[in-house]
């Protein structure tokens, strides 16, 4: 399946108003790279393309010209059922991700069944120093290791990330807010003891108090921990 065919199918689905809306949310993406295909349509297209062995020809051609191609690429990878094959595609695609949306849409379902093998990849991603690779690794740590596989080591890993990048620190804040909802007692000391930079500290609290999974008593206490220093 060649790139021109994929692009034609995407342009057949374009929505100019949605394109304008998306461009406002994606400051790191040139508007000329946005076709304007809605997410449900991209997901449906990805599912249909996964049935065609020739789709891997599309995955081999990087970088893509359009943001929507990147989104489609992420959804296709997310549907690959073989862990090793999926991981190979993830590793090849990550260096080309240049925005938060594609980064966050890349969420392979097969990772859930292979958390032991996934962890070492996550640690490598987080230590890469590359904005969207770090964000992706942190997101995967949040998605897969805050429930039965939680370990006190993991919040330490996220606390150890030093970055001035907004999209890295926003994901770090999202991680701690979610961790407070799922592992409150284990994660609270990171807030109480001021173990995070000021921005991430306060953003974590803000996002946590917006959660329905945090009790009103916990929210009140977290608000008292906001910092101005």
Residue pairs with C-beta under 8 A, 6 or more apart in sequence:
1 49
1 52
1 54
1 55
1 57
1 58
2 57
2 58
3 58
3 61
3 64
3 65
3 69
6 49
6 58
6 69
6 72
7 65
7 66
7 69
9 45
10 35
10 37
10 45
10 66
10 68
10 69
10 72
11 35
13 35
13 37
13 38
13 41
13 45
14 35
14 36
14 37
15 36
15 37
15 38
16 36
17 36
18 36
18 37
18 38
19 31
19 34
19 35
19 36
20 36
22 34
22 36
22 67
22 101
23 29
23 31
23 34
25 101
26 34
26 67
26 99
26 100
26 101
28 98
28 99
28 100
29 67
29 98
29 99
33 65
33 66
33 67
34 66
34 67
34 68
35 66
35 67
35 68
36 68
37 68
37 71
39 71
39 105
42 68
42 71
42 72
42 75
43 75
45 72
45 75
46 72
46 75
46 76
46 78
46 79
47 79
49 55
49 58
49 72
49 76
50 76
50 79
50 80
55 76
58 73
58 76
59 73
59 76
59 77
59 89
59 92
59 93
62 92
62 93
62 96
63 96
64 70
64 73
64 96
67 99
67 101
67 102
70 96
70 97
70 98
70 99
70 102
71 101
71 102
71 105
73 93
73 102
74 93
74 102
74 105
74 106
75 105
77 86
77 89
77 90
77 93
77 106
77 108
78 105
78 106
78 107
78 108
78 109
79 108
79 109
80 86
80 89
80 108
80 110
81 109
81 110
82 110
83 110
83 111
83 113
83 114
83 117
86 108
86 110
86 111
87 121
90 106
90 108
91 121
93 106
94 125
94 130
94 132
94 133
94 136
95 130
95 133
97 103
97 106
97 132
97 133
97 136
98 132
99 132
100 132
100 135
100 167
100 170
102 132
103 132
103 135
103 136
103 139
103 167
104 135
104 139
106 136
107 139
107 143
111 118
111 140
111 143
111 144
112 144
115 144
115 145
115 149
118 140
118 144
119 145
121 137
122 137
122 140
122 141
123 137
123 157
124 137
125 133
125 134
125 136
125 137
125 140
126 134
126 137
126 138
126 141
126 157
126 158
126 161
128 134
128 137
131 163
131 165
131 167
131 168
132 167
134 161
134 163
134 165
134 168
134 171
135 167
135 168
135 171
138 158
138 161
138 168
138 171
138 172
138 175
139 171
139 174
139 175
141 154
141 157
141 158
141 175
142 171
142 174
142 175
142 178
142 179
145 151
145 154
146 154
146 178
146 179
146 182
146 183
147 182
150 182
150 183
150 186
152 186
155 175
155 176
155 179
155 183
155 186
155 187
155 190
158 172
158 175
158 176
159 190
159 195
159 196
161 168
161 172
163 169
169 197
169 199
169 200
169 203
170 203
172 196
172 200
172 204
173 200
173 203
173 204
173 206
173 207
174 207
176 187
176 190
176 191
176 196
176 200
176 204
176 208
177 204
177 205
177 206
177 207
177 208
177 210
177 211
178 211
179 186
179 187
180 187
180 188
180 191
180 204
180 208
180 211
180 214
180 218
180 222
181 208
181 211
181 213
181 214
182 213
184 214
184 218
189 195
190 196
191 201
191 204
191 205
191 222
191 225
192 225
194 201
194 227
196 204
198 227
198 229
201 226
201 227
202 226
202 227
205 222
205 223
205 225
205 226
208 214
208 218
208 219
208 222
209 219
209 222
209 223
214 222
